């Protein structure tokens, strides 16, 4: 995440600043925070946002925080720093409490999933929907080896009685030192299988909905495995997210490095928080609005109109009904109308052309 978006393989550009993946992530998260709901339906309750980051282990960056406390959220988000490349490899134990996993340049998505689950469970309020958004920029490479952990916070093979990635209950009993000891740089296939198993456990045992984002996957060496893993951990559309497709639709989003990440977060927010209403009223009133042309926007988080990038899917719905007191008097009536769409290339166009203006007049 510290690599430059334009030079993903050049570690000399390791940075937390503008142009890096972590900078783009911070900006997108701040946009999400700014668009969370406060005093939802007059209940006095806010949407809440918390963050866990993961490398070799999971680290709680900040706990669930009310949307109305935007200053605190922005300060916490600005303080997020990605792990940097090439320091402690986790080979010596026991560890000092101040030791950090910086430089354990691996991706332990399973650890992040467990950390997110713990945060959501610790802050759970009855009736509140739980959404976990997992941002990954590559295939998992690190996992846990439970057999390396005993009750004395010291490396001691085969003492735990559980091999491979731990169950959630085992992980909850681990100290931070245990996690550092258990970190293991494994082959990609094993790491991916461990990650999917953790996600399946969460989806089987909880009501947490997992939304995943593949960020800049076209720039990494294991693009296919990264995409498959992030797709596999995502929840299928159920409940509010239900699809008409019998197999469901995975809540997975692709965010190429060339695309503003906040656009993807905007799409997720619309799925999670509700759709944007374009027009409503009587059929005549709605058609009058549509006849004038309604410019669509890929990113509702900003004041400007944004272009729709590749890989972005949006759906539009149109619904109508008759008042129940009309009864049979309209039984032989009919109405016909068309809904048309116009698209133009974003490049070399400013979006000001409205092909429907003349028709509307």
C-alpha positions in Angstrom: 0.0 0.0 0.0 3.0 2.3 0.2 3.9 1.7 -3.4 3.4 4.5 -6.0 0.3 3.9 -8.1 2.3 4.6 -11.3 5.3 2.5 -10.2 4.0 -0.4 -8.2 7.1 -2.5 -8.4 9.6 0.2 -7.4 10.2 -0.2 -3.6 12.5 2.9 -3.6 9.3 4.9 -3.9 7.9 3.5 -0.6 5.8 6.4 0.6 2.7 7.3 2.7 2.2 10.5 0.7 0.1 11.6 -2.3 0.4 9.2 -5.2 0.7 6.1 -3.0 -1.9 3.5 -2.6 -2.4 4.2 1.1 -2.9 7.9 0.4 -5.7 7.1 -2.1 -7.2 4.8 0.4 -7.2 7.4 3.1 -8.9 10.0 0.8 -11.6 7.5 -0.1 -12.3 6.5 3.5 -12.7 10.2 4.4 -15.2 10.6 1.7 -17.1 7.6 3.0 -17.0 9.0 6.6 -18.3 12.3 5.4 -21.3 10.6 3.8 -22.4 8.4 6.7 -25.8 9.1 8.2 -26.4 10.9 11.5 -29.6 10.7 13.6 -31.0 8.0 11.3 -34.7 8.5 10.9 -34.8 10.6 14.1 -33.6 7.8 16.3 -30.5 9.7 17.6 -28.3 6.9 16.3 -25.5 7.4 13.8 -23.8 5.2 11.3 -20.4 4.2 12.7 -17.0 3.6 11.2 -14.0 1.8 12.5 -10.8 0.5 10.9 -8.5 -2.5 11.2 -5.3 -2.8 9.1 -3.4 -6.0 8.5 0.0 -7.1 7.4 1.5 -9.9 9.3 -1.1 -9.4 12.0 -4.3 -7.4 12.5 -4.0 -4.0 14.2 -7.0 -2.0 15.4 -6.5 1.5 14.0 -9.5 3.0 15.6 -12.8 1.6 17.0 -16.3 2.2 15.8 -16.9 5.9 15.9 -20.2 7.9 15.4 -20.6 9.6 12.1 -21.5 12.9 13.8 -17.9 12.9 15.3 -16.5 13.7 11.9 -13.5 15.6 13.2 -12.3 12.6 15.2 -12.9 10.3 12.3 -10.9 12.5 9.9 -8.0 12.8 12.4 -8.0 9.0 12.9 -8.1 8.4 9.1 -5.3 10.9 8.5 -3.2 9.0 11.0 -3.4 5.7 9.1 0.0 4.5 7.9 0.6 1.4 5.8 3.2 -1.2 6.7 6.5 -0.5 5.1 8.8 -3.0 3.4 11.7 -5.0 4.9 12.2 -4.9 8.6 11.3 -7.5 11.3 10.5 -10.9 9.8 8.9 -12.2 12.9 11.6 -14.8 13.6 12.7 -13.9 17.1 10.6 -14.2 20.3 9.5 -13.2 22.8 8.8 -9.7 21.5 8.9 -6.4 23.2 5.4 -4.8 23.7 6.6 -1.9 21.5 7.5 -4.2 18.6 5.5 -3.5 15.5 4.9 -5.7 12.4 6.2 -2.9 10.1 8.1 -4.5 7.3 6.4 -7.9 7.5 5.6 -7.1 3.9 3.0 -9.8 3.6 -0.8 -9.8 3.3 -2.6 -11.7 6.0 -6.2 -11.0 5.0 -7.5 -13.7 7.3 -6.0 -11.8 10.2 -7.8 -8.6 9.0 -11.1 -10.5 8.8 -10.8 -11.7 12.3 -9.9 -8.2 13.6 -12.8 -6.7 11.8 -15.2 -9.3 13.2 -13.9 -8.6 16.7 -14.4 -4.9 16.3 -17.9 -5.3 15.1 -18.8 -7.8 17.8 -17.3 -5.6 20.5 -19.4 -2.6 19.3 -22.5 -4.4 18.3 -25.9 -2.8 19.1 -29.0 -4.9 18.7 -30.7 -4.4 15.3 -27.7 -2.6 13.7 -26.5 -3.9 10.4 -22.9 -5.0 10.4 -20.9 -4.4 7.2 -17.2 -5.2 6.8 -15.5 -3.6 3.8 -12.2 -5.4 2.9 -9.7 -3.5 0.8 -7.0 -5.7 -0.7 -4.3 -4.8 -3.2 -2.9 -8.3 -3.8 -3.1 -12.0 -3.1 -2.6 -13.2 0.5 0.9 -14.3 1.2 1.1 -14.6 5.0 -1.0 -16.8 7.3 -0.9 -18.1 10.9 0.6 -21.3 12.2 -1.2 -22.2 15.4 1.3 -24.8 16.4 3.9 -22.1 17.0 2.0 -20.7 19.9 1.8 -22.0 23.5 0.4 -20.4 26.7 3.7 -18.8 27.6 4.0 -16.4 24.7 7.0 -18.3 23.4 7.6 -20.1 20.2 7.1 -23.8 20.9 6.1 -26.0 18.0 3.2 -28.4 18.3 2.2 -27.2 21.8 -1.1 -25.6 21.0 -2.8 -28.7 19.6 -4.2 -26.9 16.6 -2.4 -26.7 13.3 -2.7 -24.2 10.5 -4.8 -21.0 10.7 -6.6 -21.0 14.1 -10.3 -21.0 14.8 -11.8 -17.6 15.8 -12.0 -18.8 19.4 -8.4 -19.7 19.5 -7.4 -16.4 17.9 -9.3 -14.5 20.5 -7.2 -16.1 23.2 -4.0 -15.0 21.5 -2.0 -12.0 22.8 -0.3 -9.7 20.3 2.9 -11.5 21.1 1.2 -14.8 20.1 0.2 -13.3 16.8 3.7 -12.2 16.0 5.0 -15.6 16.9 2.3 -17.4 14.7 2.9 -15.3 11.6 4.1 -17.5 8.7 5.1 -16.6 5.2 3.4 -19.4 3.3 2.8 -20.2 -0.3 0.0 -18.3 -2.0 -2.4 -21.2 -2.4 -2.3 -22.0 1.3 -2.7 -18.4 2.3 -5.7 -18.0 -0.1 -7.3 -21.2 1.3 -6.8 -20.0 4.9 -8.3 -16.6 4.0 -11.4 -18.1 2.4 -11.9 -20.4 5.3 -11.9 -17.5 7.8 -14.4 -15.6 5.6 -16.7 -18.7 5.4 -16.5 -19.0 9.2 -17.6 -15.4 9.6 -20.4 -15.7 7.1 -21.6 -19.0 8.7 -21.5 -17.8 12.3 -22.5 -14.2 12.2 -24.8 -11.7 10.4 -21.8 -9.7 9.1 -21.9 -8.8 5.4 -18.5 -8.8 3.8 -17.9 -6.4 0.9 -14.5 -6.7 -0.8 -12.5 -4.4 -3.1 -9.6 -5.4 -5.3 -7.5 -2.3 -5.6 -4.9 -2.1 -8.4 -4.8 -5.8 -8.9 -3.8 -5.4 -12.5 -0.4 -4.2 -11.3 0.5 -7.3 -9.1 2.1 -10.6 -10.0 -0.7 -12.8 -8.7 -3.6 -10.9 -10.2 -5.8 -13.9 -10.8 -5.3 -15.4 -7.3 -5.8 -12.0 -5.7 -9.1 -11.4 -7.6 -10.3 -15.0 -7.0 -9.6 -14.7 -3.2 -11.3 -11.3 -2.7 -14.2 -12.5 -4.8 -14.5 -15.7 -2.7 -14.6 -13.9 0.6 -17.3 -11.5 -0.4 -20.9 -12.1 0.7 -23.6 -12.9 -1.8 -26.3 -10.3 -2.2 -28.9 -11.2 0.4 -31.6 -9.3 2.2 -31.3 -5.7 1.2 -28.6 -6.7 -1.3 -30.6 -9.6 -2.8 -30.3 -10.4 -6.5 -32.9 -11.9 -8.8 -30.2 -14.3 -9.9 -30.6 -17.6 -8.2 -26.9 -17.8 -7.5 -26.8 -14.4 -6.0 -24.3 -11.6 -6.9 -21.0 -11.3 -5.0 -20.5 -8.0 -3.2 -17.1 -7.6 -4.9 -15.8 -4.5 -6.6 -12.8 -4.0 -8.9 -10.9 -0.7 -8.5 -8.1 -0.4 -11.1 -5.2 1.9 -10.1 -6.3 4.4 -12.7 -9.7 4.8 -11.1 -10.4 7.2 -8.2 -11.0 4.8 -5.3 -13.6 7.1 -3.8 -15.9 6.3 -6.8 -15.9 2.6 -5.7 -16.6 3.6 -2.1 -19.4 5.8 -3.4 -21.0 2.8 -5.1 -20.7 0.7 -2.0 -22.2 3.5 0.1 -25.2 3.5 -2.3 -25.7 -0.2 -1.8 -25.3 0.0 1.9 -27.0 3.3 2.8 -29.6 3.4 0.0 -30.1 4.5 -3.5 -30.1 8.0 -5.0 -33.6 9.1 -6.0 -33.6 10.7 -9.4 -37.3 11.7 -9.6 -40.5 10.8 -7.9 -44.1 11.9 -7.9 -47.0 11.3 -10.3 -46.1 9.6 -13.6 -46.6 12.9 -15.4 -44.2 14.7 -13.0 -41.5 12.1 -13.3 -41.7 12.0 -17.1 -41.4 15.8 -17.1 -38.2 15.6 -15.1 -36.8 12.8 -17.3 -37.8 14.6 -20.5 -35.4 17.4 -19.7 -32.5 15.0 -19.2 -30.9 14.0 -15.9 -27.1 13.9 -15.9 -25.8 10.9 -14.0 -22.8 11.0 -11.7 -20.4 8.1 -10.9 -19.5 9.6 -7.5 -22.1 11.1 -5.3 -19.5 12.0 -2.7 -18.2 15.0 -4.6 -19.8 18.2 -5.9 -18.4 17.7 -9.4 -19.8 15.1 -11.8 -17.4 12.2 -12.3 -17.1 9.8 -15.2 -18.1 6.2 -15.0 -14.9 4.1 -15.0 -14.4 0.6 -16.4 -15.6 -2.3 -14.2 -18.3 -0.2 -12.5 -21.8 -1.5 -12.5 -24.8 0.7 -11.7 -28.5 -0.3 -11.8 -31.5 2.0 -12.3 -35.0 1.1 -11.2 -38.4 2.4 -12.2 -41.5 1.5 -10.2 -45.0 2.7 -10.2 -48.4 1.8 -8.7 -52.1 2.8 -8.8 -53.9 4.1 -5.8 -56.2 1.5 -4.3 -59.2 3.7 -4.5 -59.1 3.9 -8.3 -60.6 0.4 -8.6 -61.9 -0.7 -12.0 -62.4 2.7 -13.7 -58.9 2.4 -15.3 -59.3 -1.2 -16.4 -59.2 -0.4 -20.1 -56.7 2.5 -19.9 -53.1 2.2 -21.0 -50.0 4.4 -21.1 -46.8 4.1 -23.1 -43.5 5.9 -22.6 -39.8 5.4 -23.5 -36.8 5.8 -21.2 -33.6 6.6 -23.2 -30.0 6.8 -22.3 -27.1 8.8 -23.9 -23.5 8.2 -23.2 -20.4 10.0 -24.5 -16.7 9.4 -24.1 -15.4 11.0 -20.9 -12.1 11.9 -22.6 -12.2 15.2 -24.6 -15.8 15.9 -23.3 -16.8 18.1 -20.4 -20.3 16.5 -19.9 -22.2 19.7 -20.6 -23.9 18.3 -23.7 -27.5 17.5 -23.1 -29.1 15.7 -26.0 -32.5 15.7 -24.3 -32.8 19.5 -23.9 -34.4 20.1 -27.2 -36.8 17.1 -26.7 -37.7 18.4 -23.3 -38.7 21.8 -24.7 
